[in-house]
């Protein structure tokens, strides 16, 4: 599963828009968008809506991607815990 920041990065590259330019357009700090595209920070609902409106994409698509990413991460953690428990039996 891909972090929504990677999806955002691809969209920006395809459209020739810099993270700084998008940040200014949506009234956000460029560092925040940089951290999101690096996978260091999570997408949030407000940001997903503002980015969606500015870029003309579905307002919830990046938030849905974040939720799917989070679920995949949690599943992986739980699978590891279950594997450890199985080995201990």
N, CA and C atoms as a LAMMPS dump frame, in Angstrom:
ITEM: TIMESTEP
0
ITEM: NUMBER OF ATOMS
267
ITEM: BOX BOUNDS ff ff ff
-5.0000000000000000e+02 5.0000000000000000e+02
-5.0000000000000000e+02 5.0000000000000000e+02
-5.0000000000000000e+02 5.0000000000000000e+02
ITEM: ATOMS id mol type element x y z
1 1 1 N 0.853 -1.182 0
2 1 2 C 0 0 0
3 1 3 C 0.891 1.236 0
4 2 1 N 0.482 2.219 -0.757
5 2 2 C 1.286 3.418 -0.958
6 2 3 C 0.818 4.564 -0.05
7 3 1 N 1.779 5.273 0.524
8 3 2 C 1.468 6.446 1.345
9 3 3 C 0.855 7.525 0.444
10 4 1 N -0.161 8.253 0.936
11 4 2 C -0.795 9.276 0.103
12 4 3 C 0.169 10.37 -0.341
13 5 1 N 1.231 10.564 0.408
14 5 2 C 2.225 11.559 0.012
15 5 3 C 2.896 11.204 -1.305
16 6 1 N 3.091 9.92 -1.536
17 6 2 C 3.683 9.476 -2.801
18 6 3 C 2.71 9.716 -3.956
19 7 1 N 1.444 9.511 -3.684
20 7 2 C 0.414 9.782 -4.699
21 7 3 C 0.399 11.269 -5.023
22 8 1 N 0.411 12.097 -3.985
23 8 2 C 0.429 13.545 -4.179
24 8 3 C 1.664 13.976 -4.967
25 9 1 N 2.804 13.421 -4.623
26 9 2 C 4.048 13.752 -5.331
27 9 3 C 3.92 13.463 -6.832
28 10 1 N 3.369 12.306 -7.172
29 10 2 C 3.174 11.949 -8.585
30 10 3 C 2.256 12.941 -9.299
31 11 1 N 1.169 13.306 -8.634
32 11 2 C 0.222 14.262 -9.23
33 11 3 C 0.914 15.591 -9.487
34 12 1 N 1.682 16.055 -8.512
35 12 2 C 2.364 17.336 -8.667
36 12 3 C 3.386 17.297 -9.798
37 13 1 N 4.147 16.218 -9.873
38 13 2 C 5.141 16.084 -10.943
39 13 3 C 4.459 16.067 -12.309
40 14 1 N 3.378 15.282 -12.414
41 14 2 C 2.648 15.196 -13.686
42 14 3 C 2.125 16.559 -14.138
43 15 1 N 1.753 17.393 -13.182
44 15 2 C 1.165 18.696 -13.514
45 15 3 C 2.197 19.828 -13.515
46 16 1 N 3.418 19.512 -13.15
47 16 2 C 4.458 20.539 -13.126
48 16 3 C 4.263 21.576 -12.034
49 17 1 N 3.712 21.137 -10.903
50 17 2 C 3.462 22.035 -9.772
51 17 3 C 4.431 21.664 -8.658
52 18 1 N 5.081 22.65 -8.084
53 18 2 C 5.987 22.367 -6.97
54 18 3 C 5.193 22.252 -5.667
55 19 1 N 5.783 21.58 -4.7
56 19 2 C 5.146 21.475 -3.381
57 19 3 C 4.974 22.858 -2.777
58 20 1 N 5.987 23.697 -2.961
59 20 2 C 5.927 25.065 -2.433
60 20 3 C 4.762 25.836 -3.053
61 21 1 N 4.607 25.721 -4.369
62 21 2 C 3.516 26.413 -5.055
63 21 3 C 2.155 25.946 -4.541
64 22 1 N 1.987 24.636 -4.404
65 22 2 C 0.721 24.113 -3.884
66 22 3 C 0.492 24.593 -2.46
67 23 1 N 1.522 24.555 -1.649
68 23 2 C 1.39 24.998 -0.261
69 23 3 C 0.902 26.444 -0.192
70 24 1 N 1.481 27.297 -1.003
71 24 2 C 1.066 28.703 -1.021
72 24 3 C -0.391 28.821 -1.462
73 25 1 N -0.755 28.078 -2.483
74 25 2 C -2.136 28.138 -2.996
75 25 3 C -3.166 27.734 -1.947
76 26 1 N -2.815 26.753 -1.098
77 26 2 C -3.799 26.256 -0.119
78 26 3 C -3.583 26.847 1.269
79 27 1 N -2.618 27.765 1.403
80 27 2 C -2.384 28.421 2.685
81 27 3 C -1.745 27.512 3.72
82 28 1 N -0.804 26.705 3.276
83 28 2 C -0.143 25.743 4.175
84 28 3 C 1.366 25.96 4.118
85 29 1 N 2.06 25.46 5.131
86 29 2 C 3.516 25.547 5.154
87 29 3 C 4.114 24.55 4.159
88 30 1 N 5.069 24.989 3.347
89 30 2 C 5.709 24.07 2.4
90 30 3 C 6.339 22.851 3.082
91 31 1 N 6.877 23.039 4.287
92 31 2 C 7.511 21.93 5.004
93 31 3 C 6.505 20.808 5.29
94 32 1 N 5.269 21.191 5.59
95 32 2 C 4.248 20.174 5.85
96 32 3 C 4.033 19.295 4.617
97 33 1 N 3.887 19.934 3.451
98 33 2 C 3.695 19.141 2.231
99 33 3 C 4.929 18.314 1.922
100 34 1 N 6.107 18.883 2.18
101 34 2 C 7.339 18.12 1.985
102 34 3 C 7.368 16.883 2.862
103 35 1 N 6.992 17.043 4.131
104 35 2 C 6.972 15.905 5.056
105 35 3 C 5.95 14.852 4.636
106 36 1 N 4.813 15.304 4.143
107 36 2 C 3.784 14.353 3.696
108 36 3 C 4.28 13.582 2.476
109 37 1 N 4.882 14.273 1.516
110 37 2 C 5.342 13.57 0.319
111 37 3 C 6.494 12.614 0.627
112 38 1 N 7.195 12.858 1.728
113 38 2 C 8.26 11.938 2.156
114 38 3 C 7.73 10.81 3.043
115 39 1 N 6.434 10.853 3.36
116 39 2 C 5.841 9.828 4.211
117 39 3 C 6.125 10.027 5.686
118 40 1 N 6.592 11.213 6.063
119 40 2 C 6.914 11.497 7.466
120 40 3 C 5.702 11.968 8.271
121 41 1 N 4.693 12.46 7.573
122 41 2 C 3.48 12.946 8.227
123 41 3 C 2.274 12.368 7.52
124 42 1 N 1.173 12.351 8.256
125 42 2 C -0.067 11.802 7.717
126 42 3 C -0.907 12.882 7.047
127 43 1 N -1.67 12.441 6.073
128 43 2 C -2.683 13.291 5.459
129 43 3 C -3.79 13.473 6.492
130 44 1 N -4.426 14.648 6.502
131 44 2 C -5.569 14.854 7.393
132 44 3 C -6.758 15.318 6.55
133 45 1 N -7.957 15.24 7.11
134 45 2 C -9.153 15.566 6.323
135 45 3 C -9.136 16.976 5.717
136 46 1 N -8.77 17.964 6.51
137 46 2 C -8.753 19.344 6.019
138 46 3 C -7.799 19.498 4.845
139 47 1 N -6.625 18.944 4.974
140 47 2 C -5.628 19.037 3.92
141 47 3 C -6.086 18.298 2.663
142 48 1 N -6.68 17.136 2.839
143 48 2 C -7.188 16.363 1.712
144 48 3 C -8.231 17.163 0.931
145 49 1 N -9.112 17.83 1.644
146 49 2 C -10.145 18.641 0.995
147 49 3 C -9.532 19.818 0.259
148 50 1 N -8.626 20.548 0.925
149 50 2 C -8.022 21.723 0.299
150 50 3 C -7.188 21.356 -0.927
151 51 1 N -6.425 20.27 -0.828
152 51 2 C -5.638 19.821 -1.978
153 51 3 C -6.56 19.373 -3.108
154 52 1 N -7.585 18.614 -2.759
155 52 2 C -8.536 18.154 -3.766
156 52 3 C -9.187 19.304 -4.509
157 53 1 N -9.615 20.305 -3.766
158 53 2 C -10.25 21.464 -4.406
159 53 3 C -9.266 22.211 -5.296
160 54 1 N -8.066 22.393 -4.822
161 54 2 C -7.064 23.145 -5.595
162 54 3 C -6.638 22.407 -6.855
163 55 1 N -6.493 21.096 -6.759
164 55 2 C -6.01 20.318 -7.899
165 55 3 C -7.126 19.762 -8.775
166 56 1 N -8.365 19.931 -8.337
167 56 2 C -9.492 19.422 -9.112
168 56 3 C -9.613 17.909 -9.082
169 57 1 N -9.215 17.321 -7.958
170 57 2 C -9.361 15.876 -7.775
171 57 3 C -10.393 15.63 -6.674
172 58 1 N -10.823 14.396 -6.542
173 58 2 C -11.79 14.082 -5.491
174 58 3 C -11.235 14.533 -4.144
175 59 1 N -12.033 15.257 -3.396
176 59 2 C -11.57 15.826 -2.132
177 59 3 C -11.168 14.771 -1.108
178 60 1 N -11.742 13.601 -1.217
179 60 2 C -11.462 12.578 -0.205
180 60 3 C -10.432 11.544 -0.644
181 61 1 N -9.94 11.637 -1.871
182 61 2 C -9.084 10.552 -2.375
183 61 3 C -7.797 10.401 -1.565
184 62 1 N -7.16 11.488 -1.17
185 62 2 C -5.922 11.37 -0.397
186 62 3 C -6.206 10.891 1.023
187 63 1 N -7.353 11.271 1.561
188 63 2 C -7.718 10.8 2.906
189 63 3 C -8.045 9.312 2.878
190 64 1 N -8.715 8.866 1.834
191 64 2 C -8.996 7.436 1.682
192 64 3 C -7.688 6.671 1.549
193 65 1 N -6.76 7.216 0.775
194 65 2 C -5.448 6.571 0.628
195 65 3 C -4.733 6.489 1.975
196 66 1 N -4.866 7.534 2.8
197 66 2 C -4.229 7.514 4.131
198 66 3 C -4.843 6.423 4.995
199 67 1 N -6.163 6.322 4.965
200 67 2 C -6.848 5.293 5.754
201 67 3 C -6.436 3.895 5.299
202 68 1 N -6.38 3.676 3.994
203 68 2 C -5.952 2.374 3.478
204 68 3 C -4.507 2.077 3.86
205 69 1 N -3.65 3.086 3.799
206 69 2 C -2.252 2.92 4.189
207 69 3 C -2.156 2.551 5.669
208 70 1 N -2.899 3.274 6.514
209 70 2 C -2.884 3.007 7.96
210 70 3 C -3.379 1.595 8.261
211 71 1 N -4.448 1.183 7.589
212 71 2 C -4.977 -0.169 7.799
213 71 3 C -3.962 -1.232 7.391
214 72 1 N -3.285 -1.012 6.273
215 72 2 C -2.269 -1.972 5.822
216 72 3 C -1.129 -2.057 6.829
217 73 1 N -0.734 -0.93 7.383
218 73 2 C 0.33 -0.91 8.385
219 73 3 C -0.087 -1.684 9.641
220 74 1 N -1.301 -1.449 10.073
221 74 2 C -1.797 -2.141 11.27
222 74 3 C -1.936 -3.642 11.035
223 75 1 N -2.419 -4.017 9.854
224 75 2 C -2.521 -5.447 9.535
225 75 3 C -1.152 -6.108 9.593
226 76 1 N -0.156 -5.435 9.046
227 76 2 C 1.203 -5.985 9.052
228 76 3 C 1.704 -6.152 10.485
229 77 1 N 1.445 -5.175 11.331
230 77 2 C 1.862 -5.271 12.735
231 77 3 C 1.175 -6.438 13.433
232 78 1 N -0.13 -6.559 13.211
233 78 2 C -0.884 -7.643 13.84
234 78 3 C -0.435 -9.004 13.335
235 79 1 N -0.111 -9.085 12.046
236 79 2 C 0.387 -10.35 11.493
237 79 3 C 1.696 -10.753 12.157
238 80 1 N 2.559 -9.799 12.405
239 80 2 C 3.837 -10.086 13.069
240 80 3 C 3.591 -10.578 14.486
241 81 1 N 2.689 -9.92 15.195
242 81 2 C 2.363 -10.334 16.563
243 81 3 C 1.803 -11.753 16.566
244 82 1 N 0.921 -12.049 15.621
245 82 2 C 0.336 -13.394 15.549
246 82 3 C 1.396 -14.434 15.223
247 83 1 N 2.347 -14.099 14.365
248 83 2 C 3.432 -15.026 14.037
249 83 3 C 4.304 -15.307 15.255
250 84 1 N 4.568 -14.281 16.036
251 84 2 C 5.358 -14.468 17.251
252 84 3 C 4.616 -15.351 18.231
253 85 1 N 3.327 -15.106 18.391
254 85 2 C 2.524 -15.939 19.308
255 85 3 C 2.506 -17.389 18.862
256 86 1 N 2.411 -17.616 17.549
257 86 2 C 2.411 -18.989 17.019
258 86 3 C 3.727 -19.685 17.334
259 87 1 N 4.839 -18.997 17.21
260 87 2 C 6.149 -19.577 17.479
261 87 3 C 6.335 -19.894 18.962
262 88 1 N 5.67 -19.115 19.821
263 88 2 C 5.785 -19.328 21.266
264 88 3 C 4.972 -20.517 21.732
265 89 1 N 4.042 -20.983 20.951
266 89 2 C 3.176 -22.092 21.354
267 89 3 C 3.859 -23.404 21.241
